[in-house]
Amino acid sequence: MKQFFIGMVLGLLLAVPACIAQKQLVLLKGEKIKLRLYIGDEIIYKVKGSSNRKRSYVSNVYDTAVLAHKDIVPFHSIERIYFHQHSFRNVVGGLLVIGGAGYFLIDQINVSIVKGDQSFDQDVTRASIIMVAAGLPMMLIRKKSQRIGGRYRLLLVEKGSPFYRPDLKRMESMMDN
């Protein structure tokens, strides 16, 4: 029983470094990482000359291509990659919505409790509506895809690269099992 336990511990210790040093597919804008895909992650892409999207998962990453399930797709033939992007505009929009609603609520609490009046202040209501109306589209409109080319490029990243980052989520789940 002791030999079995030692064998299991050694097996886990030898398997974890192999899982940490996996290849990664990275979408770069200049030197800034916009998307990082590990082996096993879902990828939604559109090939040049095609009108439909392909949904698959990353099976392997090569120097100039990605193996998406059973298809080898060269980087240069990928026209667009679909993923949810967050920008500074979305954060500002959320702050405007929260600020507008909060301004209105705080003023109403102040007017109703301190003054005992149940009326709306026209200026506060107008400012709150403008803040919410300006912030809501900024918060909700998000870019869902990125065209490859120009400053955007796909790159294979391996251990030792400055763009490499170990997949800590998968390592933690392996350690829990």
C-alpha positions in Angstrom: 0.0 0.0 0.0 2.9 2.4 0.8 4.5 1.7 -2.6 1.1 2.5 -4.3 0.8 5.8 -2.5 4.4 6.8 -3.3 3.8 5.9 -7.0 0.7 8.0 -7.1 2.4 11.0 -5.5 5.4 10.7 -7.9 3.0 10.4 -10.9 1.1 13.6 -9.9 4.3 15.5 -9.3 5.6 14.5 -12.7 2.3 15.2 -14.5 1.7 18.8 -13.1 4.8 20.4 -14.8 3.8 18.9 -18.1 0.3 20.4 -17.8 1.7 23.8 -16.7 4.0 24.1 -19.7 1.4 23.8 -22.4 1.4 25.8 -25.6 -0.9 28.8 -25.9 -2.5 30.7 -28.7 -2.4 34.4 -28.1 -4.0 37.3 -30.0 -1.7 40.3 -29.8 -2.3 44.0 -30.5 1.2 45.3 -30.8 2.6 43.9 -27.6 -0.6 43.8 -25.6 -2.4 40.4 -25.1 -6.1 40.6 -26.1 -7.0 36.9 -25.9 -5.2 33.8 -24.6 -6.4 30.3 -25.6 -5.1 27.2 -23.9 -5.3 23.7 -25.4 -8.9 22.5 -24.8 -10.5 26.0 -24.9 -13.3 26.8 -27.3 -12.4 28.9 -30.3 -14.9 30.6 -32.6 -13.4 31.9 -35.9 -14.2 32.8 -39.4 -11.9 31.7 -42.3 -11.2 34.1 -45.2 -13.6 33.6 -48.1 -16.2 32.0 -45.9 -19.4 33.6 -44.7 -20.1 31.4 -41.7 -18.4 31.0 -38.3 -16.8 27.8 -37.1 -17.0 26.8 -33.5 -14.5 24.2 -32.3 -11.9 23.7 -29.6 -8.1 24.1 -29.6 -6.6 20.6 -29.9 -3.0 21.7 -30.5 -1.1 24.8 -31.6 1.7 24.8 -34.1 4.1 27.5 -35.2 1.9 28.8 -38.0 -1.4 27.0 -37.5 -3.9 25.8 -34.9 -5.5 22.3 -34.8 -9.2 23.0 -34.2 -10.7 19.6 -33.5 -9.7 17.8 -36.7 -9.0 20.8 -38.9 -5.6 22.4 -39.3 -6.2 26.1 -39.7 -3.3 28.3 -40.7 -3.0 31.6 -38.8 -3.0 33.6 -42.1 -6.3 32.0 -43.2 -8.2 33.2 -40.1 -10.1 36.4 -40.9 -11.8 37.0 -37.5 -11.9 35.6 -34.0 -15.0 35.9 -31.9 -14.8 36.6 -28.1 -16.2 39.1 -25.6 -14.1 42.2 -25.1 -14.2 44.7 -22.3 -13.1 48.2 -22.8 -12.7 51.4 -20.8 -15.9 52.7 -22.4 -17.9 49.8 -20.8 -16.5 50.7 -17.4 -17.3 54.4 -17.8 -20.8 53.6 -19.0 -21.4 51.4 -15.9 -20.2 54.2 -13.6 -22.5 56.7 -15.3 -25.5 54.4 -14.9 -24.7 53.7 -11.2 -24.0 57.4 -10.6 -27.2 58.6 -12.3 -29.4 56.1 -10.4 -27.5 56.7 -7.1 -27.8 60.5 -7.5 -31.6 60.3 -8.0 -32.1 57.8 -5.1 -29.9 59.8 -2.7 -31.7 63.0 -3.6 -35.1 61.3 -3.1 -34.1 59.9 0.3 -32.8 63.3 1.3 -35.9 65.2 0.2 -38.4 62.7 1.6 -36.7 62.1 5.0 -35.1 65.4 5.8 -37.6 67.8 4.2 -40.7 65.5 4.5 -41.6 66.4 0.9 -42.6 63.8 -1.7 -41.9 65.9 -4.9 -39.2 65.4 -7.5 -36.6 67.9 -8.1 -36.6 68.7 -11.9 -32.9 69.4 -12.1 -31.9 66.2 -10.3 -34.3 64.1 -12.3 -33.1 65.6 -15.6 -29.4 65.1 -14.7 -30.1 61.5 -13.6 -31.9 60.6 -16.8 -29.1 62.1 -18.9 -26.5 60.2 -17.0 -28.3 56.9 -17.3 -29.2 57.5 -21.0 -25.6 58.3 -21.9 -24.2 55.5 -19.8 -26.5 52.6 -20.8 -25.4 52.3 -24.4 -21.7 52.7 -23.4 -22.1 49.9 -20.9 -24.1 47.5 -23.1 -22.4 47.9 -26.5 -19.4 45.5 -26.6 -17.2 44.4 -29.4 -17.8 40.7 -30.0 -15.0 39.9 -32.5 -11.7 41.0 -33.8 -10.4 41.0 -37.3 -6.9 39.5 -37.7 -4.4 41.7 -39.6 -2.7 45.0 -39.2 -1.7 45.4 -35.6 -3.6 42.2 -34.6 -1.9 38.9 -35.0 -2.0 35.4 -33.7 1.1 33.9 -32.1 2.1 30.5 -30.6 3.5 31.0 -27.1 5.5 28.4 -25.2 7.3 28.4 -21.9 10.2 30.9 -21.9 8.4 33.5 -24.0 7.6 36.9 -22.3 4.0 36.4 -23.3 3.7 33.0 -21.6 1.5 32.6 -18.5 0.8 29.2 -16.8 -2.8 28.1 -16.7 -3.4 28.3 -12.9 -7.1 27.5 -13.1 -6.5 24.1 -14.6 -3.6 23.3 -12.3 -5.8 24.1 -9.2 -8.5 21.8 -10.5 -6.0 19.0 -11.1 -4.6 19.4 -7.6 -8.2 19.2 -6.1 -8.9 15.8 -7.7 
